[in-house]
Amino acid sequence: MCADRRRGSEAGFTLVEMLIAIVVIAVGITGVLIAFSTTVRGSADPIVRQQMLAIAEEMLEEVSLKPYAAAANTAPSGCARDTYNDVLDYNGYSTSNTICAVDGTSVAALSSYSVSVAVTTTPLSGVVEARRITVTVSRGGDSLVLVGWRTNYAG
């Protein structure tokens, strides 16, 4: 009969053991949820960064493909760049909370981004004439800067 009592008293959990198990599981789940929350909160940042990079690369390529030598042109209206015909025309180009196509059409999906371009003539090692192109794209408090060089290789 002693053996039967021992088995009966060892079966199951006590109230104290259940409370401790619940507290331990709750702490573990809280830690996992905090990790998920942190991951989800920052998950949109890479998309914004990729979009800023795409805008900056497009603008840098557009500027770099223009001729090096300055040429006369007419002033564009608004944020249009369709009359720009050399690299120096882009110096000082800037938009605020809008990204425009070359013809000045605003791209609605990019309304929270801004872009600015600076072109300076700077000596580059071994090259007499070079222009440093700095493209800055920003959105809110984030910004991305790309720098490229355009030389007078044709002249």
C-alpha positions as CSV (number, residue, x, y, z in Angstrom):
1,M,0.0,0.0,0.0
2,C,2.9,2.3,0.5
3,A,3.9,1.9,-3.1
4,D,0.4,2.9,-4.3
5,R,0.5,6.2,-2.3
6,R,3.9,7.1,-3.7
7,R,2.7,6.6,-7.3
8,G,-0.4,8.7,-6.7
9,S,1.5,11.6,-5.2
10,E,4.1,11.6,-8.0
11,A,1.6,11.8,-10.8
12,G,0.9,15.3,-12.3
13,F,2.2,18.7,-11.5
14,T,1.7,20.9,-8.5
15,L,0.2,24.4,-8.8
16,V,3.6,25.9,-8.0
17,E,5.3,23.9,-10.8
18,M,2.6,24.9,-13.3
19,L,3.0,28.6,-12.4
20,I,6.8,28.4,-12.8
21,A,6.4,26.7,-16.2
22,I,4.0,29.4,-17.4
23,V,6.3,32.2,-16.3
24,V,9.3,30.5,-18.1
25,I,7.3,30.0,-21.3
26,A,6.0,33.6,-21.2
27,V,9.5,35.0,-20.8
28,G,10.7,32.9,-23.7
29,I,7.8,33.9,-26.0
30,T,8.3,37.6,-25.1
31,G,11.9,37.4,-26.2
32,V,11.0,35.8,-29.5
33,L,8.3,38.4,-30.2
34,I,10.7,41.2,-29.4
35,A,13.1,39.8,-32.0
36,F,10.3,39.5,-34.6
37,S,9.2,43.1,-33.9
38,T,12.7,44.5,-34.4
39,T,13.1,42.6,-37.6
40,V,9.7,43.6,-39.0
41,R,10.2,47.3,-38.0
42,G,13.4,47.5,-40.1
43,S,12.3,45.4,-43.0
44,A,11.2,48.4,-45.2
45,D,14.6,50.2,-44.8
46,P,16.4,48.0,-47.4
47,I,13.7,48.8,-49.9
48,V,14.0,52.5,-49.4
49,R,17.8,52.3,-49.6
50,Q,17.5,50.3,-52.9
51,Q,15.1,52.9,-54.3
52,M,17.5,55.7,-53.4
53,L,20.4,53.8,-55.0
54,A,18.4,53.2,-58.2
55,I,17.5,56.9,-58.4
56,A,21.1,58.0,-57.8
57,E,22.6,55.5,-60.3
58,E,20.1,56.6,-63.0
59,M,21.0,60.3,-62.4
60,L,24.7,59.7,-62.3
61,E,24.5,57.7,-65.6
62,E,22.4,60.4,-67.3
63,V,25.0,63.1,-66.3
64,S,28.0,60.9,-67.3
65,L,26.6,60.2,-70.7
66,K,26.4,63.9,-71.7
67,P,29.3,65.5,-73.6
68,Y,32.2,67.0,-71.5
69,A,32.5,70.3,-73.3
70,A,30.1,73.1,-72.4
71,A,27.6,74.0,-75.1
72,A,24.9,76.7,-75.3
73,N,21.4,75.7,-74.5
74,T,18.0,77.0,-73.4
75,A,17.0,76.9,-69.8
76,P,14.5,74.2,-69.0
77,S,11.3,74.8,-67.1
78,G,10.7,73.3,-63.7
79,C,12.6,70.1,-63.1
80,A,12.9,69.2,-66.8
81,R,16.4,68.2,-68.0
82,D,15.5,67.8,-71.7
83,T,17.6,70.8,-72.8
84,Y,20.7,69.8,-70.9
85,N,23.4,69.1,-73.4
86,D,26.6,68.9,-71.4
87,V,27.8,67.7,-68.0
88,L,28.1,71.2,-66.5
89,D,24.4,71.9,-67.1
90,Y,23.5,69.6,-64.2
91,N,25.5,71.5,-61.7
92,G,23.1,72.8,-59.1
93,Y,20.2,70.6,-60.3
94,S,17.9,69.9,-57.4
95,T,14.4,68.7,-56.6
96,S,12.5,68.7,-53.4
97,N,10.1,65.8,-52.6
98,T,9.8,64.9,-56.2
99,I,11.7,63.0,-58.8
100,C,11.2,64.0,-62.4
101,A,11.7,62.2,-65.7
102,V,13.9,64.0,-68.3
103,D,11.0,65.9,-69.8
104,G,9.9,67.2,-66.4
105,T,7.1,64.8,-65.7
106,S,6.9,64.1,-62.0
107,V,7.0,60.5,-61.0
108,A,4.2,60.2,-58.4
109,A,5.5,57.0,-56.8
110,L,8.7,58.8,-55.9
111,S,7.1,61.9,-54.4
112,S,8.9,61.5,-51.0
113,Y,12.4,61.5,-52.6
114,S,14.7,64.5,-53.4
115,V,17.7,64.6,-55.6
116,S,20.5,67.1,-56.1
117,V,23.5,67.1,-58.4
118,A,26.9,69.0,-58.0
119,V,29.4,69.0,-60.8
120,T,32.9,70.5,-60.1
121,T,36.1,70.6,-62.1
122,T,38.7,68.8,-60.0
123,P,42.1,67.6,-60.9
124,L,42.2,63.8,-61.1
125,S,45.5,61.9,-60.9
126,G,47.1,61.8,-64.3
127,V,44.2,63.6,-66.1
128,V,44.3,67.3,-66.7
129,E,40.6,67.8,-67.1
130,A,38.0,66.0,-65.0
131,R,34.6,66.7,-63.6
132,R,33.5,65.2,-60.3
133,I,29.8,64.4,-60.3
134,T,28.1,64.1,-56.9
135,V,24.5,62.9,-56.8
136,T,22.7,63.0,-53.5
137,V,19.3,61.4,-53.0
138,S,17.4,61.8,-49.8
139,R,14.1,60.7,-48.2
140,G,13.2,61.9,-44.8
141,G,16.3,61.7,-42.6
142,D,18.1,59.2,-44.9
143,S,20.4,60.2,-47.7
144,L,22.7,58.4,-50.2
145,V,25.6,60.0,-52.1
146,L,27.2,58.6,-55.3
147,V,30.2,60.2,-56.8
148,G,31.4,59.7,-60.4
149,W,34.0,61.2,-62.6
150,R,33.7,62.4,-66.2
151,T,36.9,63.1,-68.1
152,N,37.5,64.8,-71.4
153,Y,38.7,61.6,-73.1
154,A,37.5,62.9,-76.5
155,G,39.4,66.1,-76.5
